[in-house]
Amino acid sequence: MNDDGLGMPMGKRLGPDDVPPVTIGDTRFEIIHWGRERGLGQNGGYIAAYDVQSGSELWTLKVYHVEYDEKMESDVQDVFIESMEEDAGSGNLNITDEGGKKYVVNIAKQTITCL
């Protein structure tokens, strides 16, 4: 949590940085930062796959779970994806969250491995 210099915790945080999409074959993968706006259970931790030609969303995948403490403001607890890149040759995505945790997404099976 941030500090205002007076010892008081601040309840708001800046939004996450944009993460460039990754295209593998005919599919583009994008980060969904604001999942709650889409009716998903949390902000951060989701990716979406899109058909490159039509632009249609093919699927969404929750990469990790954010545990919220109801006694704290939720925005200071959000954990966003910080980077996403193709794992050359494997057809997988390497994802790192802003806390430094690393994940491998097998896009063919839509499964996640936490490293």
C-alpha positions in Angstrom: 0.0 0.0 0.0 1.2 3.5 -0.7 2.0 6.1 2.0 1.1 9.8 1.7 4.2 10.8 3.7 2.1 11.4 6.8 1.9 7.7 7.7 -1.6 7.4 6.2 -2.2 4.6 3.8 -3.6 5.7 0.4 -6.6 3.7 -1.0 -6.1 4.3 -4.7 -3.5 3.2 -7.1 -2.5 3.9 -10.6 -3.8 1.6 -13.4 -1.4 -0.9 -14.9 0.8 -0.2 -17.9 -0.3 -1.5 -21.3 1.1 -4.9 -22.3 1.5 -5.3 -26.0 -0.5 -8.1 -27.6 1.2 -11.3 -28.9 0.2 -12.9 -32.2 0.9 -16.6 -32.7 -0.3 -18.0 -36.0 -3.9 -16.8 -36.6 -4.5 -15.9 -33.0 -3.8 -12.6 -31.1 -3.5 -12.7 -27.3 -4.3 -9.7 -25.2 -4.3 -8.9 -21.5 -7.6 -8.1 -19.8 -6.7 -5.7 -17.1 -10.2 -4.7 -16.0 -11.9 -8.1 -15.7 -14.6 -6.8 -13.3 -15.9 -4.5 -16.0 -16.5 -7.6 -18.1 -18.3 -9.5 -15.3 -15.2 -11.5 -14.4 -14.4 -12.1 -10.8 -11.3 -9.9 -10.5 -9.1 -7.2 -12.1 -5.9 -8.6 -13.5 -4.9 -12.1 -14.3 -6.9 -12.7 -17.4 -6.0 -13.1 -21.1 -8.2 -13.2 -24.2 -7.6 -14.9 -27.5 -8.9 -13.3 -30.7 -9.1 -14.5 -34.3 -6.7 -12.3 -36.3 -8.8 -12.1 -39.4 -12.3 -11.5 -37.9 -11.3 -9.9 -34.6 -13.7 -12.1 -32.8 -12.9 -13.2 -29.3 -12.3 -16.9 -29.2 -11.9 -17.5 -25.4 -10.7 -15.9 -22.2 -8.5 -17.6 -19.6 -7.8 -16.9 -15.9 -4.1 -17.2 -15.5 -4.1 -16.7 -11.7 -6.4 -16.0 -8.8 -6.4 -12.8 -6.8 -7.5 -13.3 -3.1 -9.3 -10.1 -1.9 -9.5 -9.1 1.7 -12.9 -7.6 2.2 -11.6 -5.3 4.9 -9.4 -3.5 2.4 -10.2 -1.5 -0.7 -10.1 -3.9 -3.7 -8.2 -1.6 -6.0 -5.0 -1.8 -3.9 -5.2 -5.6 -3.9 -5.5 -6.0 -7.7 -2.5 -7.9 -9.3 -2.0 -7.1 -12.9 -0.1 -8.9 -15.7 3.1 -7.0 -16.3 4.5 -8.8 -19.3 3.5 -11.4 -21.9 5.7 -13.0 -24.6 5.7 -16.0 -26.9 8.0 -18.8 -25.7 9.8 -19.3 -29.0 9.3 -22.7 -30.5 6.8 -24.0 -28.0 3.7 -22.1 -29.0 3.2 -21.2 -25.3 2.9 -17.8 -23.6 5.2 -16.7 -20.8 3.4 -14.3 -18.4 4.8 -12.4 -15.4 2.5 -10.6 -12.9 3.5 -7.4 -11.3 4.5 -9.3 -8.1 7.1 -11.2 -10.2 5.3 -14.5 -10.3 5.8 -16.3 -13.6 3.3 -18.5 -15.5 3.4 -20.5 -18.7 0.1 -20.7 -20.7 -0.2 -23.7 -23.0 -2.5 -22.1 -25.6 -3.4 -25.3 -27.3 -4.8 -26.8 -24.1 -5.6 -23.5 -22.4 -3.8 -24.7 -19.2 -1.5 -22.8 -16.9 1.7 -23.8 -15.1 3.0 -21.6 -12.3 6.8 -21.5 -12.2 
